[in-house]
Amino acid sequence: MKKAFALLLMLAAQPARAELPEPLTCLLRPDRSSDIGAETGGIVASVAVKRSDSVARGDLLVQLDDRLARADLARATIARDITGDKLSRAEAVTAGRGISAEEVATLRADAAMAEADFRRAELMVERARILAPFDGTVAEVGTEAGQLINVQPLLRLIDTRKLRAEIVLPAEAFGQVTPGDVLPLAVELTGSHVAGRVLTIDAYIDPNSNSFSVIAEIDNATGAIPAGVSCSLMR
């Protein structure tokens, strides 16, 4: 915190620069933001969520029409069971030398192929269910039931329990702040003051603006601050 205070004193003492905003502003973004899509094309059977819904990891977001995939799975299940039974009987007969080792090897290969086909069919059924990869809030929904889709984003999921702020600092401040430092930020919309813990610091200076960026993380477990609002570094 002492280092952050020294940084603020240095910023206050330096003359204003035309290239930098006054005060030093930032934008609070979600800690995680992901465009969720399907791994395969198909027809949307149903959309289980709407905009602003909260979801947990593993919750169903979109269900694709899986009737063909389930039919393939049923066929693969039957083929796996049949080849498995044939192999079991052959191995039992082999003990009495009623079938050649070569024939048993062929049946084992057939059983392995049938098992692989079953696993693939099972995976295609699973891929028809598009699930939430993390806890979050649905920010956008870009599909509806009956739509024919390809491999494309269907909705956007964000996690706002933590927010991230990119703060642009003048080159003179380089070396004055390190990961782990806490910077005081003012949130314009709510009028509140929050602590931003520094996560990363640019390793270079932008020659056009003679500045560098710092990424800070803000705890927002209560959801009091909406993502997308402006903030500023308090001096």
MDAnalysis code that builds the backbone (N, CA, C; Angstrom):
import MDAnalysis as mda
import numpy as np

u = mda.Universe.empty(705, n_residues=235, atom_resindex=np.repeat(np.arange(235), 3), trajectory=True)
u.add_TopologyAttr("name", ["N", "CA", "C"] * 235)
u.add_TopologyAttr("resid", np.arange(1, 236))
u.add_TopologyAttr("resname", ["MET", "LYS", "LYS", "ALA", "PHE", "ALA", "LEU", "LEU", "LEU", "MET", "LEU", "ALA", "ALA", "GLN", "PRO", "ALA", "ARG", "ALA", "GLU", "LEU", "PRO", "GLU", "PRO", "LEU", "THR", "CYS", "LEU", "LEU", "ARG", "PRO", "ASP", "ARG", "SER", "SER", "ASP", "ILE", "GLY", "ALA", "GLU", "THR", "GLY", "GLY", "ILE", "VAL", "ALA", "SER", "VAL", "ALA", "VAL", "LYS", "ARG", "SER", "ASP", "SER", "VAL", "ALA", "ARG", "GLY", "ASP", "LEU", "LEU", "VAL", "GLN", "LEU", "ASP", "ASP", "ARG", "LEU", "ALA", "ARG", "ALA", "ASP", "LEU", "ALA", "ARG", "ALA", "THR", "ILE", "ALA", "ARG", "ASP", "ILE", "THR", "GLY", "ASP", "LYS", "LEU", "SER", "ARG", "ALA", "GLU", "ALA", "VAL", "THR", "ALA", "GLY", "ARG", "GLY", "ILE", "SER", "ALA", "GLU", "GLU", "VAL", "ALA", "THR", "LEU", "ARG", "ALA", "ASP", "ALA", "ALA", "MET", "ALA", "GLU", "ALA", "ASP", "PHE", "ARG", "ARG", "ALA", "GLU", "LEU", "MET", "VAL", "GLU", "ARG", "ALA", "ARG", "ILE", "LEU", "ALA", "PRO", "PHE", "ASP", "GLY", "THR", "VAL", "ALA", "GLU", "VAL", "GLY", "THR", "GLU", "ALA", "GLY", "GLN", "LEU", "ILE", "ASN", "VAL", "GLN", "PRO", "LEU", "LEU", "ARG", "LEU", "ILE", "ASP", "THR", "ARG", "LYS", "LEU", "ARG", "ALA", "GLU", "ILE", "VAL", "LEU", "PRO", "ALA", "GLU", "ALA", "PHE", "GLY", "GLN", "VAL", "THR", "PRO", "GLY", "ASP", "VAL", "LEU", "PRO", "LEU", "ALA", "VAL", "GLU", "LEU", "THR", "GLY", "SER", "HIS", "VAL", "ALA", "GLY", "ARG", "VAL", "LEU", "THR", "ILE", "ASP", "ALA", "TYR", "ILE", "ASP", "PRO", "ASN", "SER", "ASN", "SER", "PHE", "SER", "VAL", "ILE", "ALA", "GLU", "ILE", "ASP", "ASN", "ALA", "THR", "GLY", "ALA", "ILE", "PRO", "ALA", "GLY", "VAL", "SER", "CYS", "SER", "LEU", "MET", "ARG"])
u.atoms.positions = np.array([
    [0.838, -1.204, 0.000],
    [0.000, 0.000, 0.000],
    [0.869, 1.249, 0.000],
    [2.053, 1.182, 0.685],
    [2.958, 2.327, 0.708],
    [3.444, 2.649, -0.695],
    [3.750, 1.591, -1.480],
    [4.216, 1.806, -2.845],
    [3.126, 2.452, -3.688],
    [1.870, 2.035, -3.471],
    [0.762, 2.626, -4.214],
    [0.612, 4.099, -3.853],
    [0.804, 4.426, -2.555],
    [0.700, 5.814, -2.131],
    [1.811, 6.652, -2.773],
    [3.010, 6.077, -2.857],
    [4.125, 6.786, -3.495],
    [3.841, 7.009, -4.969],
    [3.207, 6.042, -5.604],
    [2.833, 6.193, -7.006],
    [1.860, 7.346, -7.179],
    [0.888, 7.448, -6.291],
    [-0.095, 8.521, -6.387],
    [0.552, 9.886, -6.191],
    [1.505, 9.971, -5.272],
    [2.214, 11.233, -5.061],
    [3.007, 11.622, -6.303],
    [3.637, 10.634, -6.928],
    [4.405, 10.914, -8.135],
    [3.505, 11.399, -9.254],
    [2.331, 10.768, -9.414],
    [1.394, 11.166, -10.460],
    [0.867, 12.573, -10.212],
    [0.617, 12.885, -8.945],
    [0.080, 14.204, -8.619],
    [1.116, 15.295, -8.868],
    [2.395, 14.952, -8.696],
    [3.448, 15.965, -8.825],
    [3.824, 16.245, -10.268],
    [3.603, 15.286, -11.182],
    [4.039, 15.482, -12.561],
    [3.069, 16.376, -13.316],
    [3.547, 17.105, -14.322],
    [2.654, 17.946, -15.123],
    [1.705, 17.103, -15.936],
    [0.539, 17.663, -16.220],
    [-0.460, 16.931, -17.011],
    [0.053, 16.716, -18.417],
    [-0.274, 15.541, -19.018],
    [0.154, 15.208, -20.363],
    [-1.059, 15.155, -21.267],
    [-0.927, 15.704, -22.453],
    [-2.051, 15.725, -23.384],
    [-2.445, 14.320, -23.811],
    [-1.448, 13.397, -23.829],
    [-1.718, 12.063, -24.321],
    [-2.513, 11.222, -23.327],
    [-2.533, 11.619, -22.072],
    [-3.171, 10.813, -21.038],
    [-4.450, 11.487, -20.559],
    [-5.481, 10.691, -20.247],
    [-6.715, 11.260, -19.737],
    [-6.519, 11.809, -18.334],
    [-7.323, 12.761, -17.977],
    [-7.234, 13.361, -16.645],
    [-8.628, 13.377, -16.037],
    [-8.930, 12.629, -14.961],
    [-7.975, 11.748, -14.297],
    [-7.730, 10.466, -15.088],
    [-6.825, 9.615, -14.577],
    [-6.521, 8.361, -15.244],
    [-7.736, 7.447, -15.132],
    [-8.371, 7.161, -16.261],
    [-9.619, 6.407, -16.236],
    [-9.403, 4.953, -16.615],
    [-10.409, 4.145, -16.315],
    [-10.362, 2.723, -16.627],
    [-11.790, 2.217, -16.818],
    [-11.900, 1.004, -17.295],
    [-13.196, 0.373, -17.522],
    [-13.211, -0.968, -16.808],
    [-14.254, -1.221, -16.049],
    [-14.364, -2.471, -15.299],
    [-15.009, -3.542, -16.177],
    [-14.250, -4.582, -16.472],
    [-14.722, -5.671, -17.326],
    [-14.901, -6.946, -16.505],
    [-15.717, -7.879, -17.008],
    [-15.878, -9.155, -16.289],
    [-14.546, -9.893, -16.202],
    [-14.378, -10.625, -15.130],
    [-13.162, -11.421, -14.965],
    [-13.083, -12.496, -16.046],
    [-14.249, -13.064, -16.401],
    [-14.303, -14.075, -17.460],
    [-15.453, -13.745, -18.394],
    [-15.205, -13.889, -19.676],
    [-16.236, -13.671, -20.688],
    [-16.000, -14.676, -21.799],
    [-17.024, -15.464, -22.117],
    [-16.840, -16.523, -23.104],
    [-18.032, -16.588, -24.050],
    [-17.722, -16.642, -25.353],
    [-18.750, -16.880, -26.362],
    [-18.935, -18.390, -26.470],
    [-20.123, -18.870, -26.117],
    [-20.400, -20.307, -26.068],
    [-21.013, -20.750, -27.383],
    [-20.466, -21.799, -27.969],
    [-20.982, -22.306, -29.235],
    [-21.075, -23.808, -29.243],
    [-21.513, -24.345, -30.364],
    [-21.646, -25.783, -30.537],
    [-20.428, -26.330, -31.257],
    [-20.049, -27.570, -30.947],
    [-18.921, -28.201, -31.621],
    [-19.315, -28.735, -32.990],
    [-20.618, -28.936, -33.174],
    [-21.122, -29.439, -34.458],
    [-22.343, -28.634, -34.875],
    [-22.654, -28.654, -36.166],
    [-23.855, -27.982, -36.636],
    [-25.098, -28.795, -36.311],
    [-26.259, -28.174, -36.497],
    [-27.510, -28.872, -36.223],
    [-28.657, -27.897, -36.070],
    [-29.762, -28.408, -35.570],
    [-30.955, -27.589, -35.340],
    [-31.155, -27.428, -33.838],
    [-31.383, -26.205, -33.404],
    [-31.610, -25.930, -31.986],
    [-32.982, -26.464, -31.585],
    [-32.998, -27.381, -30.623],
    [-34.258, -27.943, -30.130],
    [-34.870, -27.035, -29.075],
    [-34.028, -26.484, -28.184],
    [-34.538, -25.605, -27.132],
    [-33.400, -24.769, -26.567],
    [-33.759, -23.605, -26.039],
    [-32.813, -22.727, -25.343],
    [-33.266, -22.668, -23.888],
    [-32.411, -23.113, -23.000],
    [-32.800, -23.285, -21.596],
    [-32.629, -22.022, -20.761],
    [-32.007, -20.982, -21.312],
    [-31.739, -19.774, -20.536],
    [-32.163, -18.544, -21.320],
    [-32.250, -17.439, -20.590],
    [-32.512, -16.149, -21.225],
    [-31.515, -15.137, -20.687],
    [-31.489, -13.994, -21.306],
    [-30.538, -12.955, -20.917],
    [-30.699, -12.595, -19.440],
    [-29.569, -12.422, -18.769],
    [-29.459, -12.048, -17.346],
    [-29.670, -13.216, -16.395],
    [-29.920, -14.409, -16.906],
    [-30.041, -15.583, -16.040],
    [-28.692, -15.913, -15.416],
    [-28.734, -16.353, -14.151],
    [-27.529, -16.860, -13.490],
    [-27.482, -18.372, -13.675],
    [-26.310, -18.883, -13.983],
    [-26.153, -20.313, -14.208],
    [-24.948, -20.817, -13.440],
    [-24.961, -22.122, -13.168],
    [-23.828, -22.770, -12.524],
    [-23.107, -23.640, -13.551],
    [-21.882, -23.917, -13.277],
    [-21.107, -24.768, -14.183],
    [-21.829, -26.101, -14.380],
    [-21.979, -26.504, -15.635],
    [-22.645, -27.765, -15.948],
    [-24.117, -27.631, -16.252],
    [-24.694, -26.445, -16.025],
    [-26.111, -26.241, -16.347],
    [-26.322, -26.280, -17.858],
    [-27.489, -26.795, -18.264],
    [-27.820, -26.831, -19.688],
    [-28.141, -25.431, -20.186],
    [-27.504, -25.045, -21.292],
    [-27.755, -23.749, -21.916],
    [-28.610, -23.904, -23.173],
    [-28.162, -24.775, -24.057],
    [-28.860, -25.006, -25.325],
    [-28.878, -26.504, -25.618],
    [-30.027, -26.993, -26.071],
    [-30.156, -28.395, -26.478],
    [-30.359, -28.451, -27.984],
    [-29.468, -29.164, -28.669],
    [-29.632, -29.376, -30.099],
    [-30.473, -30.627, -30.344],
    [-31.073, -30.714, -31.521],
    [-31.837, -31.897, -31.896],
    [-30.884, -33.092, -31.928],
    [-31.112, -34.054, -31.060],
    [-30.198, -35.195, -30.954],
    [-30.846, -36.519, -31.355],
    [-31.976, -36.455, -32.090],
    [-32.671, -37.694, -32.448],
    [-31.809, -38.598, -33.320],
    [-31.126, -38.044, -34.299],
    [-30.264, -38.854, -35.157],
    [-29.084, -39.401, -34.363],
    [-28.519, -38.577, -33.499],
    [-27.393, -39.023, -32.686],
    [-27.805, -40.152, -31.752],
    [-29.012, -40.079, -31.197],
    [-29.484, -41.136, -30.300],
    [-29.779, -42.421, -31.075],
    [-30.246, -42.288, -32.297],
    [-30.469, -43.479, -33.123],
    [-29.137, -44.160, -33.430],
    [-28.118, -43.361, -33.749],
    [-26.789, -43.920, -33.994],
    [-26.239, -44.586, -32.739],
    [-26.516, -43.993, -31.591],
    [-26.054, -44.576, -30.331],
    [-26.739, -45.915, -30.069],
    [-28.030, -46.006, -30.375],
    [-28.755, -47.261, -30.185],
    [-28.165, -48.363, -31.065],
    [-27.867, -48.036, -32.326],
    [-27.273, -49.011, -33.237],
    [-25.889, -49.423, -32.751],
    [-25.112, -48.460, -32.305],
    [-23.760, -48.752, -31.825],
    [-23.811, -49.622, -30.571],
    [-24.809, -49.410, -29.734],
    [-24.950, -50.211, -28.514],
    [-25.239, -51.669, -28.865],
    [-26.139, -51.856, -29.819],
    [-26.478, -53.218, -30.254],
    [-25.257, -53.915, -30.854],
    [-24.541, -53.211, -31.735],
    [-23.359, -53.792, -32.376],
    [-22.297, -54.140, -31.340],
    [-22.107, -53.268, -30.346],
    [-21.124, -53.550, -29.290],
    [-21.504, -54.794, -28.505],
    [-22.792, -54.918, -28.170],
    [-23.242, -56.072, -27.389],
    [-23.072, -57.371, -28.177],
    [-23.412, -57.329, -29.465],
    [-23.312, -58.544, -30.293],
    [-21.862, -58.997, -30.426],
    [-20.978, -58.061, -30.776],
    [-19.573, -58.439, -30.943],
    [-18.957, -58.866, -29.615],
    [-19.411, -58.268, -28.540],
    [-18.899, -58.669, -27.231],
    [-19.313, -60.084, -26.881],
    [-20.569, -60.433, -27.187],
    [-21.043, -61.797, -26.921],
    [-20.283, -62.813, -27.768],
    [-20.084, -62.484, -29.056],
    [-19.345, -63.390, -29.950],
    [-17.937, -63.630, -29.422],
    [-17.286, -62.562, -28.972],
    [-15.925, -62.693, -28.464],
    [-15.897, -63.551, -27.194],
    [-16.868, -63.340, -26.302],
    [-16.915, -64.116, -25.068],
    [-17.081, -65.603, -25.358],
    [-17.962, -65.943, -26.297],
    [-18.179, -67.352, -26.644],
    [-16.942, -67.950, -27.300],
    [-16.309, -67.169, -28.183],
    [-15.112, -67.665, -28.870],
    [-13.985, -67.931, -27.884],
    [-13.820, -67.020, -26.928],
    [-12.751, -67.212, -25.941],
    [-13.023, -68.431, -25.077],
    [-14.294, -68.692, -24.803],
    [-14.639, -69.880, -24.009],
    [-14.352, -71.161, -24.797],
    [-14.673, -71.139, -26.102],
    [-14.434, -72.305, -26.954],
    [-12.945, -72.521, -27.163],
    [-12.187, -71.451, -27.226],
    [-10.747, -71.543, -27.460],
    [-10.075, -72.387, -26.382],
    [-10.619, -72.290, -25.187],
    [-10.038, -73.079, -24.093],
    [-10.104, -74.574, -24.408],
    [-11.125, -74.974, -25.195],
    [-11.239, -76.374, -25.587],
    [-10.690, -76.619, -26.975],
    [-9.962, -75.604, -27.546],
    [-9.311, -75.700, -28.855],
    [-10.332, -75.923, -29.979],
    [-11.523, -75.324, -29.848],
    [-12.523, -75.472, -30.901],
    [-12.490, -74.360, -31.927],
    [-11.649, -73.340, -31.736],
    [-11.547, -72.201, -32.646],
    [-10.103, -71.732, -32.656],
    [-9.660, -71.235, -33.802],
    [-8.255, -70.843, -33.928],
    [-7.983, -69.515, -33.228],
    [-6.729, -69.325, -32.882],
    [-6.302, -68.077, -32.247],
    [-6.490, -66.901, -33.199],
    [-6.303, -67.156, -34.511],
    [-6.472, -66.107, -35.505],
    [-7.919, -65.605, -35.544],
    [-8.870, -66.513, -35.444],
    [-10.284, -66.136, -35.449],
    [-10.630, -65.333, -34.203],
    [-10.061, -65.727, -33.093],
    [-10.298, -64.983, -31.841],
    [-9.725, -63.569, -31.956],
    [-8.556, -63.450, -32.569],
    [-7.936, -62.137, -32.742],
    [-8.814, -61.235, -33.609],
    [-9.423, -61.812, -34.645],
    [-10.313, -61.043, -35.516],
    [-11.534, -60.564, -34.736],
    [-12.092, -61.441, -33.916],
    [-13.256, -61.063, -33.114],
    [-12.902, -59.984, -32.086],
    [-11.711, -60.055, -31.541],
    [-11.273, -59.025, -30.594],
    [-11.155, -57.664, -31.285],
    [-10.645, -57.674, -32.518],
    [-10.551, -56.439, -33.293],
    [-11.943, -55.890, -33.588],
    [-12.882, -56.785, -33.955],
    [-14.262, -56.359, -34.223],
    [-14.895, -55.756, -32.971],
    [-14.648, -56.382, -31.821],
    [-15.208, -55.879, -30.558],
    [-14.629, -54.517, -30.206],
    [-13.325, -54.342, -30.472],
    [-12.687, -53.049, -30.188],
    [-13.255, -51.955, -31.090],
    [-13.477, -52.283, -32.372],
    [-14.062, -51.308, -33.296],
    [-15.486, -50.953, -32.872],
    [-16.250, -51.956, -32.450],
    [-17.624, -51.711, -32.008],
    [-17.650, -50.826, -30.764],
    [-16.678, -51.037, -29.869],
    [-16.589, -50.208, -28.664],
    [-16.244, -48.763, -29.031],
    [-15.340, -48.589, -30.007],
    [-14.966, -47.246, -30.448],
    [-16.152, -46.536, -31.095],
    [-16.924, -47.261, -31.900],
    [-18.114, -46.676, -32.531],
    [-19.134, -46.258, -31.471],
    [-19.260, -47.087, -30.429],
    [-20.191, -46.766, -29.339],
    [-19.756, -45.489, -28.625],
    [-18.463, -45.373, -28.327],
    [-17.952, -44.187, -27.639],
    [-18.166, -42.938, -28.491],
    [-17.957, -43.073, -29.792],
    [-18.144, -41.925, -30.688],
    [-19.616, -41.510, -30.722],
    [-20.520, -42.474, -30.820],
    [-21.951, -42.165, -30.848],
    [-22.393, -41.536, -29.528],
    [-21.828, -42.027, -28.449],
    [-22.140, -41.474, -27.127],
    [-21.681, -40.024, -27.038],
    [-20.511, -39.736, -27.593],
    [-19.973, -38.376, -27.579],
    [-20.835, -37.424, -28.400],
    [-21.369, -37.907, -29.535],
    [-22.213, -37.052, -30.374],
    [-23.500, -36.669, -29.649],
    [-24.031, -37.583, -28.841],
    [-25.214, -37.255, -28.040],
    [-24.860, -36.197, -26.998],
    [-23.689, -36.355, -26.366],
    [-23.255, -35.391, -25.350],
    [-23.038, -34.010, -25.970],
    [-22.509, -33.969, -27.181],
    [-22.216, -32.686, -27.827],
    [-23.487, -31.927, -28.207],
    [-24.601, -32.605, -28.228],
    [-25.869, -31.932, -28.532],
    [-26.367, -31.134, -27.326],
    [-25.757, -31.375, -26.169],
    [-26.092, -30.633, -24.943],
    [-24.983, -29.616, -24.688],
    [-25.301, -28.330, -24.830],
    [-24.309, -27.273, -24.634],
    [-24.444, -26.773, -23.196],
    [-23.389, -26.995, -22.414],
    [-23.423, -26.735, -20.980],
    [-22.573, -25.518, -20.609],
    [-22.890, -24.929, -19.463],
    [-22.121, -23.780, -18.972],
    [-20.744, -24.250, -18.513],
    [-19.662, -23.635, -19.011],
    [-18.314, -24.046, -18.607],
    [-17.883, -23.485, -17.247],
    [-18.608, -22.493, -16.737],
    [-18.292, -21.918, -15.432],
    [-19.530, -21.213, -14.878],
    [-19.512, -20.923, -13.581],
    [-20.588, -20.152, -12.963],
    [-20.586, -18.755, -13.563],
    [-21.762, -18.223, -13.860],
    [-21.792, -16.885, -14.427],
    [-23.178, -16.395, -14.736],
    [-23.238, -15.341, -15.533],
    [-24.488, -14.704, -15.942],
    [-24.563, -14.680, -17.459],
    [-25.738, -14.978, -17.994],
    [-25.933, -14.952, -19.446],
    [-26.027, -13.494, -19.884],
    [-25.055, -13.054, -20.694],
    [-25.026, -11.658, -21.133],
    [-25.752, -11.461, -22.456],
    [-25.690, -12.455, -23.327],
    [-26.347, -12.365, -24.633],
    [-26.835, -13.742, -25.046],
    [-27.975, -13.781, -25.734],
    [-28.483, -15.014, -26.338],
    [-28.714, -14.727, -27.811],
    [-28.042, -15.487, -28.675],
    [-28.120, -15.209, -30.103],
    [-28.713, -16.330, -30.919],
    [-29.576, -17.141, -30.302],
    [-30.206, -18.227, -31.042],
    [-31.584, -18.491, -30.470],
    [-32.368, -19.317, -31.169],
    [-33.705, -19.685, -30.711],
    [-34.048, -21.057, -31.256],
    [-35.080, -21.654, -30.684],
    [-35.496, -22.996, -31.092],
    [-35.861, -23.018, -32.573],
    [-35.384, -24.057, -33.258],
    [-35.676, -24.214, -34.675],
    [-34.612, -23.664, -35.590],
    [-33.653, -22.908, -35.047],
    [-32.616, -22.313, -35.887],
    [-31.592, -23.360, -36.312],
    [-31.217, -23.307, -37.575],
    [-30.159, -24.166, -38.092],
    [-28.833, -23.458, -37.847],
    [-27.936, -24.109, -37.141],
    [-26.671, -23.474, -36.769],
    [-25.492, -24.246, -37.334],
    [-24.388, -23.535, -37.450],
    [-23.102, -24.149, -37.763],
    [-22.240, -24.039, -36.519],
    [-20.947, -24.142, -36.671],
    [-20.051, -23.950, -35.533],
    [-19.908, -22.441, -35.329],
    [-20.702, -21.877, -34.403],
    [-20.779, -20.430, -34.219],
    [-21.166, -20.129, -32.781],
    [-20.862, -18.920, -32.302],
    [-21.289, -18.549, -30.947],
    [-22.812, -18.483, -30.861],
    [-23.366, -19.045, -29.785],
    [-24.814, -19.032, -29.581],
    [-25.217, -18.085, -28.464],
    [-24.343, -17.923, -27.497],
    [-24.622, -16.996, -26.388],
    [-23.311, -16.608, -25.725],
    [-23.388, -15.577, -24.886],
    [-22.198, -15.115, -24.157],
    [-22.432, -15.262, -22.662],
    [-21.436, -15.816, -22.009],
    [-21.501, -16.025, -20.565],
    [-20.388, -15.220, -19.906],
    [-20.723, -14.485, -18.840],
    [-19.721, -13.680, -18.139],
    [-19.725, -14.022, -16.651],
    [-18.586, -13.815, -16.023],
    [-18.449, -14.002, -14.575],
    [-18.043, -12.658, -13.987],
    [-18.938, -12.051, -13.211],
    [-18.678, -10.713, -12.659],
    [-18.376, -10.741, -11.169],
    [-18.115, -11.927, -10.624],
    [-17.776, -11.991, -9.195],
    [-16.439, -11.298, -8.921],
    [-15.626, -11.224, -9.973],
    [-14.417, -10.411, -9.936],
    [-14.420, -9.565, -11.211],
    [-13.938, -8.345, -11.095],
    [-13.849, -7.449, -12.248],
    [-12.387, -7.104, -12.491],
    [-12.101, -6.731, -13.720],
    [-10.740, -6.349, -14.069],
    [-10.729, -4.946, -14.668],
    [-9.740, -4.186, -14.270],
    [-9.593, -2.815, -14.764],
    [-8.242, -2.669, -15.431],
    [-8.245, -2.105, -16.638],
    [-6.982, -1.771, -17.316],
    [-6.718, -0.288, -17.099],
    [-5.624, 0.003, -16.434],
    [-5.280, 1.380, -16.082],
    [-4.033, 1.781, -16.869],
    [-4.119, 2.885, -17.584],
    [-2.986, 3.386, -18.374],
    [-2.204, 4.382, -17.520],
    [-0.923, 4.104, -17.332],
    [-0.066, 4.966, -16.521],
    [1.047, 5.568, -17.386],
    [1.526, 6.756, -17.013],
    [2.620, 7.379, -17.771],
    [3.916, 6.606, -17.584],
    [4.810, 6.725, -18.538],
    [6.067, 5.985, -18.500],
    [6.851, 6.244, -17.216],
    [6.720, 7.464, -16.663],
    [7.455, 7.810, -15.451],
    [7.058, 6.927, -14.267],
    [5.892, 6.306, -14.355],
    [5.426, 5.463, -13.248],
    [5.940, 4.037, -13.346],
    [6.636, 3.722, -14.455],
    [7.135, 2.358, -14.632],
    [8.128, 2.023, -13.515],
    [7.925, 0.872, -12.885],
    [8.770, 0.468, -11.775],
    [8.250, 0.910, -10.426],
    [7.226, 1.780, -10.420],
    [6.650, 2.262, -9.171],
    [5.526, 1.360, -8.666],
    [5.081, 0.454, -9.509],
    [3.999, -0.439, -9.130],
    [4.387, -1.859, -9.526],
    [4.043, -2.829, -8.685],
    [4.393, -4.225, -8.923],
    [3.169, -5.107, -8.685],
    [3.148, -6.322, -9.245],
    [2.022, -7.237, -9.001],
    [1.800, -7.443, -7.506],
    [0.536, -7.371, -7.113],
    [0.192, -7.502, -5.703],
    [-0.100, -6.180, -5.033],
    [0.378, -5.080, -5.620],
    [0.073, -3.763, -5.064],
    [-1.429, -3.492, -5.145],
    [-1.923, -2.677, -4.235],
    [-3.341, -2.320, -4.214],
    [-3.497, -0.856, -4.612],
    [-4.320, -0.615, -5.633],
    [-4.556, 0.752, -6.116],
    [-5.984, 1.165, -5.779],
    [-6.183, 2.380, -5.260],
    [-7.536, 2.861, -4.951],
    [-8.235, 3.346, -6.218],
    [-9.431, 2.834, -6.457],
    [-10.200, 3.201, -7.638],
    [-11.555, 3.763, -7.232],
    [-12.017, 4.751, -7.988],
    [-13.347, 5.328, -7.765],
    [-14.258, 4.853, -8.903],
    [-15.441, 4.345, -8.536],
    [-16.417, 3.868, -9.521],
    [-17.438, 4.972, -9.742],
    [-17.511, 5.472, -10.963],
    [-18.346, 6.635, -11.253],
    [-19.827, 6.369, -11.016],
    [-20.345, 5.253, -11.499],
    [-21.782, 4.995, -11.434],
    [-22.293, 4.907, -10.010],
    [-21.572, 4.176, -9.157],
    [-22.034, 3.943, -7.791],
    [-21.479, 4.958, -6.803],
    [-20.438, 5.701, -7.208],
    [-19.825, 6.651, -6.295],
    [-19.005, 5.979, -5.206],
    [-18.729, 4.694, -5.377],
    [-17.994, 3.945, -4.362],
    [-16.502, 3.907, -4.667],
    [-15.744, 3.583, -3.627],
    [-14.304, 3.427, -3.759],
    [-13.971, 1.957, -3.548],
    [-13.149, 1.398, -4.430],
    [-12.799, -0.015, -4.335],
    [-11.293, -0.169, -4.448],
    [-10.808, -1.332, -4.023],
    [-9.384, -1.638, -4.094],
    [-9.129, -2.542, -5.286],
    [-8.187, -2.158, -6.112],
    [-7.800, -2.970, -7.254],
    [-6.422, -3.568, -7.029],
    [-6.362, -4.893, -6.961],
    [-5.078, -5.560, -6.750],
    [-4.407, -5.805, -8.099],
    [-3.177, -5.342, -8.249],
    [-2.471, -5.433, -9.525],
    [-2.147, -6.893, -9.851],
    [-2.565, -7.316, -11.047],
    [-2.279, -8.677, -11.511],
    [-1.100, -8.700, -12.472],
    [-1.163, -7.866, -13.502],
    [-0.105, -7.854, -14.513],
    [0.270, -6.419, -14.874],
    [1.482, -6.275, -15.381],
    [2.003, -4.970, -15.799],
    [2.678, -5.146, -17.155],
    [2.381, -4.264, -18.074],
    [3.041, -4.319, -19.376],
    [4.560, -4.292, -19.196],
    [5.226, -5.078, -20.028],
    [6.688, -5.102, -19.971],
    [7.308, -4.116, -20.963],
    [6.472, -3.273, -21.536],
    [6.960, -2.334, -22.547],
    [6.219, -1.000, -22.420],
    [6.801, 0.035, -23.006],
    [6.202, 1.360, -23.033],
    [5.662, 1.616, -24.436],
    [4.406, 2.053, -24.515],
    [3.823, 2.401, -25.812],
    [4.482, 3.701, -26.288],
    [5.225, 3.658, -27.392],
    [5.937, 4.866, -27.848],
    [5.010, 5.978, -28.315],
    [3.791, 5.628, -28.730],
    [2.858, 6.649, -29.218],
    [2.306, 7.520, -28.088],
    [2.029, 6.883, -26.945],
    [1.450, 7.627, -25.825],
    [2.420, 7.776, -24.662],
    [3.625, 7.140, -24.792],
    [4.616, 7.161, -23.709],
    [3.981, 6.670, -22.400],
    [3.278, 5.541, -22.502],
    [2.557, 5.010, -21.347],
    [2.596, 3.484, -21.373],
    [2.117, 2.887, -20.289],
    [2.001, 1.437, -20.205],
    [0.721, 1.102, -19.435],
    [0.273, -0.142, -19.546],
    [-0.993, -0.544, -18.920],
    [-0.775, -1.498, -17.752],
    [-1.647, -1.352, -16.775],
    [-1.669, -2.216, -15.600],
    [-3.059, -2.849, -15.509],
    [-3.113, -4.147, -15.263],
    [-4.389, -4.837, -15.066],
    [-4.568, -5.101, -13.585],
    [-5.687, -4.616, -13.030],
    [-5.976, -4.812, -11.611],
    [-7.295, -5.567, -11.443],
    [-7.375, -6.353, -10.399],
    [-8.555, -7.167, -10.116],
    [-9.329, -6.587, -8.938],
    [-10.668, -6.529, -9.086],
    [-11.538, -5.983, -8.036],
    [-12.489, -7.067, -7.572],
    [-12.582, -7.264, -6.273],
    [-13.513, -8.241, -5.721],
    [-14.935, -7.693, -5.844],
    [-15.813, -8.469, -6.470],
    [-17.204, -8.033, -6.668],
    [-18.161, -9.176, -6.329],
    [-17.829, -9.900, -5.254],
    [-18.610, -11.077, -4.878],
    [-20.070, -10.730, -4.603],
    [-20.348, -9.523, -4.130],
    [-21.717, -9.130, -3.827],
    [-22.493, -8.699, -5.068],
    [-21.766, -8.473, -6.171],
    [-22.423, -8.025, -7.394],
    [-22.874, -6.582, -7.345],
    [-22.308, -5.796, -6.426],
    [-22.738, -4.404, -6.265],
    [-22.332, -3.527, -7.448],
    [-21.280, -3.924, -8.163],
    [-20.791, -3.106, -9.269],
    [-21.061, -3.830, -10.581],
    [-21.815, -3.226, -11.483],
    [-22.059, -3.882, -12.773],
    [-20.838, -3.797, -13.677],
    [-20.594, -4.829, -14.438],
    [-19.492, -4.797, -15.387],
    [-19.786, -3.774, -16.472],
    [-18.730, -3.150, -16.987],
    [-18.883, -2.184, -18.059],
    [-18.896, -0.738, -17.622],
    [-18.849, -0.482, -16.307],
    [-18.874, 0.905, -15.840],
    [-17.450, 1.466, -15.808],
    [-17.377, 2.781, -15.807],
    [-16.081, 3.452, -15.805],
    [-15.559, 3.612, -14.371],
    [-14.257, 3.692, -14.279],
    [-13.624, 3.937, -12.989],
    [-12.431, 4.868, -13.208],
    [-11.846, 5.328, -12.137],
    [-10.680, 6.200, -12.244],
    [-9.753, 5.947, -11.090],
    [-8.472, 6.132, -11.341],
    [-7.462, 5.987, -10.313],
    [-7.481, 7.215, -9.409],
    [-7.704, 6.982, -8.127],
    [-7.795, 8.095, -7.197],
    [-6.396, 8.647, -6.914],
    [-6.306, 9.983, -6.914],
    [-5.003, 10.635, -6.663],
    [-4.998, 11.305, -5.321],
])
